[in-house]
């Protein structure tokens, strides 16, 4: 949590000059311990997998919705043929 505070403090206190993009330009920035990087990588990987899963589900829902619409059209046509005019 301290690393997040170290990164955000210059932004909130105005000590980060606009246009600076390098990590070395942020005063008070502490480099994460390698074990913390591993935890971030695990979280990043989990988030990426969840996004991929969500996108896949959206595609499945879209395809099945299309199938449902087509079947509803067929059912409506059949119903109109069966009804007396």
C-alpha positions, 0 to 999 in steps of 0.5 A: 500500500505504501508504494501506491501512496509513494506514486500518488503523493507527487500527483496530489501535492503537485510536485510532479511536473507536467510532461514528465513520464519517467519513473525516476521523475517521481520524487519519493518513489520506492521500487517494489520488492521482487516478491511484490512484483510477482503478486502484481503479475498474478493479479494482472494475469487474473484480470486478463483472464477474467476480461477474456472470459467476460468477452467470450461470454458476451460473444456467446450471449450475442450469438444465442440472442441472434439464434433466439431472434431467428427462432422467434421469427420462424415461430411468428411466421408459423403462427400467422399461417395457422391463424384464420385470416 
